[in-house]
């Protein structure tokens, strides 16, 4: 904005996703220079600052208090203070809180400065070996299976590479739902604990990856990034046509009869049509 004030600035600082050695020189310098640091969890971020030998006043800024923090930040900026926003790990605002704060600061004419660095999303894409010219980042899948299945159904025909985050609490259930909805044969890469001591990468078909993760309880611990190859464009067109057909048939027929007729008309396996019919009818 042309009316940006020369008072305080808000820096959006990326921090390591695991290996503390990934902190950049510029990020360290900014954290040393600012008057105050906004952190998602001040107890967690304190360890990073101690590692860097930095002692600064800190405010928590998370999804439950972000709105309340805005006025404090604006007052500090007006007083000439510069602040840094960091998340627990990676680049702030990427599947983390902060966009309301950034929007409010920018609307008031203060400068918001990016200090780029680590991001689990980009790190995962860089080693996935799947198309990265077009991708869609979906963050965390819903916690409840019914909502998760619905989200996956909406994305099943997406031709761009799909990227998700997932936690240890839901990784098995999410992978099972992915196999059910997207199918066992789609190419997939799952990264566990990126840049950390126990980093692992599982590659192969969805079915193969599910088997690898299920083989050892230790494979289900930590933080995960899931990358799935997008649907084939021609297969997506066929899938759309079968979905529309089944939806029409289900208005008049049972799931079993609709599946049998759809299989005859499309040439697709009856089992596949029946499973799709059950999902469409909510059973």
N, C-alpha and C positions, 0 to 999 in steps of 0.2 A: 504493500500500500504506500502511496506517496506521503501519507501523513505519519509514517512510522516514527515513533519517538526515539530519541537517543538515550533514553534512560536504561532500565534494565533489559536484559534479554533472557529468553527461555531457550535453553539448549536441550535437545532431545538426544540423549547419549546412549548408544548401543553398548552393552556390556557382555562379557563372555557367557556362552550357553553351557559351559562346563569347565574347559581348560582356562585357568586364569591368565595364562600366557597370551591369550588372544586379545586382551585389552590393547587398544591402539595407543600410541604416544599422544595423539591429539585428544582422545577421550580422557586420558590421565591428566593432561594439562588443563582441560576444561574443568574437571572435577576438582582440581587444585585451586582454580581461579574463582569459581562461583562462590557466592556468599552462603547459599543454602542448597541442599539436595532433596528432591522429592523422590521417594522410593515406594514401590509397591508394598514391600515388607521391610521396614527399617532394620529388623533383627537380621534378616537374610543379607541385606546389602552391607551391613556393618562389617561382615567378614571380608568382602571385596575391598572396602575402604581401608581396613586394617592391613590387608595385603599390600595395598598401594602406599601405606603410610600417610593416609589422609584423614584428618579430623575436621568435620564440618557439621553444623547444625542440620538436622534432618526432619522432614515432615513426611508422614505416611500419605500416600495418595493411591487409593485403590477403588474398586468398583462401588464400594459402600459409602465412601466419603468424598468422592471426586467433586460433586457439586458444591459441597461445603468448602472445599479447599480453594475453589476458584477465586473467591474474594480475597483470601489471604495472599494468594499469588499475585493478584493484580495490585494489591496494596504494596507488596514488596517490590514489584517492578516499578511502580510509581515513585517509590522512595530511592530508586536508583540501584537496587540490588539485582544481580543476575542469578538465575537459578538453573539447575540441571534436573531433568526428569529421567529417571532410570527405572527399568522394570526388574523383576527378579532375575531374568536372564534374557539375553538377546536384544532385539530392537523394540523399544517402547511402541505401543499402539498396535503391534502385530499380534492379534489375538490376545491383547492385554488392554487394560483401561488407559485413558488419557486423551481420547479425541475431543471430549467436551472441554477439557482444560485448554488444549491447543486451539480449538475454535474460539473460545472466549478470549484468550490472549491475543490472537491475531485480529479479532474483531475490534479490540480496543487499540489497535495500531502498534502493538509491541512486536518486535522481531522474534520469530521462532526459527532457530538455527539447527539443522540436522548434523549430528556427529555420527556418521555411518559406521557400521561394524558388524559383529556377528548376528546371524539370523538362522535359526534352525530350518526355516522354510527354504532359504537359498542354499544352505549347506546341503540339505537333503537332495534338492534338485540337481546340485552340481555333481553328485556321485550316483544318482539313480540309474543313469544310462537309458532314460526314457525321454521322449520328445519334450523339449523345454521352450520351443518357440511360442507355444500357446499352452497355458495352464490355468487352472482355477484353484484358488486356495479357499477351502471351506472351514478352516479352523477346527474346532472340536465338534464331533458328531453329537447329537442329542444323547442325554444320559439314559432316557427310557427307550427300550427296544422298539416299541411301536412307532415312536417319533423318529428313531434312527432309521428304521426300515423305510419309512415314508420319505425321508431325506435322500436315502440311497436310491429309491425308485425314481425320484425326480432327477437324479444325476446319472442313472444307468445308461442313458443314451448320449451323454455329453461326450463330444469327440476330443475335447482338450484333456491333457493330463490332469488328474485329480490329486490334490494334496490335502491331507488331514493331519491334525494333531490328535494324540490319544494318550490317556493315562494308564498306569498299571492296573487300576481298578476295573477298567472296562475293555482292555485290549482283546481278551479272548472273545467276549460277547460281540464286540464290534467286528472282529475278523469273521466270526461265524455269520453275522448278518451280511457282511460284504459277500461272502461266498454264496449265501442264499439268494441275494438280490442280483448281484452283478455276475455271479457265476464262478465256477471253479477254474476256468481256463484263461481268464484275463491276466496279463502280465502285471506283476506287482513287486514293489520293493518296500520293505519295512526296516527303518533304522531305529535302533535302540540306544539311548544314552550317547548321542552324538558328541564327540570331542572329549568324552569322559573315559575313565579307566576301563570300564566294561563295555565300551562301544561295540555294537554288533550290527551287521547288515544281513538281512534275509532276502534272497532274490528267487524269483521263479514265478510259476503260476500262482493264482490265489490259493488254490488247494495246497500246493507245495509249501507256500509260506505259512499257511495255517498249521500245517503239520510240523514245520520247524519250530514255530513259537510254542505249540502245544507239547512238544517233546520234552521240555525241561522247564520246571517252574521258574528257574532263574531267568529264562528268556522273557518272562512276563513282568519283570520288575523294571522300574524306571520310567523314563519319558520316551514317547514314540512319535515318529513321523511316518506316515503311510503315503506312498506314492503309487498311483494306479494308472496304467495306460488308458487313454481315452478310448471310447467305443469306435469301432470301424464305421466310417460314414455310411457305407452301403448297408451294413448290418443294422445301423441305427434306423435307417429308413424302413427296413423290414420290421423291426421291433415296433416302430410307431404304428405301422399298419396293423400288426397283430393286436396291439393294445386297443386301438379304435374298434377293430372287429369284435374282440372279446367284450368290450364295454357294451356294444350294441346287443350282442347275443345274450349277455347276462341279464338284460332287461326282460327277456322272455323265457330263458332257459336256466336250468340248474348249472352249477359250475362244471359238473361232469359232462353234461350234454353239450354245453357251450364249448368246452375244451375239445371234445371229439369232432365237432363240426369245424372249429377253427383249425384244427390239425389237418383236416381234409382239404380245406380251402387254401391254406398257406404252405402246406408241405412240411411244416415244422413238427417235431415230436409231440405226441399227445401229452406225455408227462410234463414237458415244458409248458404246454398250453394250460394244463390243469393247474400247475403250480402258480402260473401267472393269473389264472382265473380266481384262484383262492385269495391271492393278494389283492386283486381288484375288488373282490367282494368283501374284503375285510375279515376273512376267516383264517 
